[in-house]
Amino acid sequence: MPHVVTQSCCGDASCVYACPVNCIHPTPDEPDFHTSDMLYIDPVACVDCGACVSACPVEAIAPHDRLGPAQLPFVEINAGYYRDAPPRPLLAPVTPPLSLPAGREPLDVAVVGTGPAAIYAADEVLTCPDARVTLYERLSSPYGLVRSGVAPDHVKTRRVTELFDRIVAQDALRVVYDTEIGRDLTHDDLLDRHHAVIYAVGASSDRRLDVPGRELAGTATEFVAWYNGHPDHADHDFDLSHPRAVIIGNGNVALDVARILTADPGALAATSIARPALAALRGSRVEEVVIAARRGIAESAFTLPELVGLMETPGIDLVLDPGDLAEGPERPLDHATSEKTRLLRDLAERSPSGAGKRVVLRYLSSPLALLGDGRAQGIELGRNAYASGGVEPTGASEILDTGLVLTSIGYRGTAVPGVPFDAARGVIPNAEGRVLTEPEGPVLPGVYATGWIKRGPTGFIGTNKQCAQQTVRHLVDDHAEGRLRRPAALAAGL
Ligand code: NAP
């Protein structure tokens, strides 16, 4: 029986390197790797050896005949990726090992952050002979968004922490907790102590909606941090007293929040969800969550695996009005997008079972204003239609009653004191991870970025592995070429 990649695929491509017959694609050197919703196993080429199963850090791969009912759609999703596709090379890509010229001092690197981007970067640096890494973490616990961003019911995804625990346990790595750069240590302090600094601080803020009444909305970022027990968000109070909640934006974060809002609290009790959030959800009167997207079904920001996961969640009626199915001009769709579009069309034909709580996927709907007096009581959604170049307002609108509006329109990076920042994009300006003094400016020697603060808030946990490899390869090249300063602390023998 061939093996199948399922919902929790994190995209770190460990399986690609483990596979002896190169039957898992796209590989990191293939053009669609960076845009793919997941990796796929070719059922014809798979030799059923199981090497990928052991390599996967999130238990995303299983033999065809051991899938539960919720994972069965992935058999066809994997196979469909290879249908009518050109033949693939027989050999998997090879990543050459890192090395330094003889006589070059072993690298001592600071990594700021302990989220996935930081951990993958540290692991990559430590493949360099005799290298040392110090991770600096603002909080008292590690792993950033893996701890405070991954939904508690995504138990397999959370297992990536077992891989991270093994990485962090390496002798040449130490973690300094409760230390914020700009408050407890400066950027210059780090450069005095290490050959190089890699900023892997993620995107800790979120994009803000620009409509009247926006202050009445909460953000999905706050809601996610609250149910995951992030210390900065423990005291939040979300109004769950109205039968309808509305989420603006339809990325994977919106789907996570909608699922948690409609989940059976009894099932959530068995997860790592923060106990105050669980207590609030037990008392929740929310029956329906509306996810409003400004564009059409083919532009859905959520990924195919997460849509399948939501469709298969027991007790949730996923609803799509056939009137929302309008699509823009014909254009080539990738495998995941055409599969998503097909599933959404099927969904629109289904009659809701009425059995459970409802998640309504709404399209071509833009927020025009939030209504309420001190707290959200309604939202005005404007109707859009396709026009050349995208969607535009039709002038029609509708008011939905609600007690909770959450914006889920993407994260945004924030500046680190003393480090260049591109405020327009919310990232540290960089060229493939080498930090620049300003966008398009010259390179700032010894300073690097990886993860969301480098490329913006896109991709999955494992996307950060390839991202970190790119940054660290440039860092090692710079050290090999003598472009890094010897840190004052090392020079003084400290
Ligand atoms: P996202 O995928 O970028 O989605 C943002 C959504 O907000 C889009 O629907 C976007 O619509 C909409 N939007 C942006 N500005 C808007 C505005 N002014 N008015 C109305 N709508 C607006 O963001 P995300 O959900 O925060 O996810 C961030 C990243 O984390 C993604 O790469 C995601 O896949 C990843 N993630 C993955 C998982 C998982 O794999 N389980 C879970 C959580 C997050 P337009 O497309 O029209 O701009």
Residues whose N, C-alpha, C, O or C-beta is under 5 A from the ligand:
A	BS01	NAP	I248 G249 N250 G251 N252 V253 A254 R294 R295 E299 A301 S408 I409 G410 Y411 P457 T458 G459 F460
